[in-house]
Amino acid sequence: MTAFGTRLRAALDAHGPLCVGIDPHEHLLTEWGVDVSAAGVREFGLRVVEAASGRAGVVKPQVAFFERFGSAGFAALEDVLSAARGAGLVVIADAKRGDIGTTMDGYAAAWLTAGSPLEADAVTLSPYLGADSLRATLTTAVRHDKGAFVLAATSNPEAFALQSAQVVDVAAGDGQTVAERVARDIAWVNGSAAFAGGLGPVGLVVGATVDRAAVGLSDEALRGAPILAPGFGAQGAAPEDLPALFGAAASHVVASESRSILSAGPADIAARIAERAELYREALRG
Amino acid sequence: MTAFGTRLRAALDAHGPLCVGIDPHEHLLTEWGVDVSAAGVREFGLRVVEAASGRAGVVKPQVAFFERFGSAGFAALEDVLSAARGAGLVVIADAKRGDIGTTMDGYAAAWLTAGSPLEADAVTLSPYLGADSLRATLTTAVRHDKGAFVLAATSNPEAFALQSAQVVDVAAGDGQTVAERVARDIAWVNGSAAFAGGLGPVGLVVGATVDRAAVGLSDEALRGAPILAPGFGAQGAAPEDLPALFGAAASHVVASESRSILSAGPADIAARIAERAELYREALRG
């Protein structure tokens, strides 16, 4: 197996930044004419995977919509993860897990271990218990050629107060924000290994429409880490905005869209994915 | 169904503050002589439930240790949750979920909805996306007579920088910490409904050994909300410390122990639970 950053780089180079969110909302299940059930989310997920295959490099199943149906929903998710990996897509499980110590080992065993039924290529993590509490998980990810994306700054308005709060750290002597601290706390992973020509294995989640200056995320803070950027499509940012929004980091942004693609319905989703993917590639070429 | 706060108050009044953590670590499964598998975590969980029944009021299964085994692990967790609720225990699913909008609706449907296979009495939530992003979930909890515990301040050392960071809020004109902001952001739930004689439905996770002054969690900030306090037992705090650690809030603390109880093994766990539960009751009487 090659390192996660290398696989991600290859996927972005081949297909461009688009990441297809697999978000089987109840209303989408109904629009697509599938059951609101574990069988329905399985069918929905497999159809999205089929449409994405060869047209985008990355997919991101949202775990909550499968978890909603309990163990049957997780069995459906296992099938979707397996189909997506089998199709050569880079699969980011959007689980936003975050805990400490041996509890995190449980999550790492679930999502980042070869042969686990929930095996993905990467998982999203939440750092409320301190990004440093994820250290062992990130080490496990690297060891298994897996990746992770740690929440840094998100574009929902309720998030700003927390993510822009100033860390009081007498030793550091500066007023870094929480989001900046997260970026610094994970930087060692990407810096300490040789990922020549690729990307580091551990990225950040940074919403496309976030005011990066206000939360302290300079281009420098984003250096080396892949960026998972929700907020494109129905959530506000356009593909052509990518270079302006992310500056020097634009070449390693994974631009996630869900509703704008899934709303095409089962008959048109493949064409919609191809069309949106091309818009991002054009933006980067331009 | 009665409100979650009322059920929790009754459980604490009947059995005292002890909450038994159901943490089927791999090394504990081996010590207990059960398989390291989904079947093993099911057996382990069911035995802990049986031992806790009638001896403690609250149990807290750690979801990560079940998730580790994928859908089969979730099926085991479903059985453990169902057995615990059937035994009249108040069940807190320690999932630390946190997301936004309709994604959180998925988690609420999973954990806080009657008839869901993963139905619990309450779930733990993580507020990195802003405690206000959990507003709809908390409303759902109240409507379904369920509860939630939102992470505020935890005792792992890596957490302090984030949880003590100062919110920059010109309108508020003060330097509240992230943990304090979380406490304020959830206060409306417990204040807006009539829970006469009981506790509010939404609590906070506050580690037993946290320096509450340093993270801005005064007795006033904890008023009305049930407190889920990990950090007792093997993690450092003793039952007799409870009144001094939590002051005026001690009467509504749920004191969680895991390793200190589970290490007793299957033969002795019932006696250990009874003994630890009595120590907490003595502490509150003293």
Interface residues (C-beta under 8 A of the other chain):
Chain A: D23 H25 Q62 A64 F65 E67 R68 F69 G70 S71 A72 G73 F74 A75 L77 E78 K96 R97 G98 D99 I100 G101 T102 T103 M104 D105 G106 Y107 A109 A110 S116 P117 L118 S126 P127 Y128 L129 G130 A131 D132 S133 R135 L151 T154 N156 P157 E158 A159 F160 A161 L162 Q163 S164 A165 Q166 V167 V168 D169 T177 V178 R181
Chain B: D23 H25 Q62 A64 F65 E67 R68 F69 G70 S71 A72 G73 F74 A75 L77 E78 K96 R97 G98 D99 I100 G101 T102 T103 M104 D105 G106 Y107 A109 A110 S116 P117 L118 S126 P127 Y128 L129 G130 A131 D132 S133 R135 L151 T154 N156 P157 E158 A159 F160 A161 L162 Q163 S164 A165 Q166 V167 V168 D169 T177 V178 R181 V182
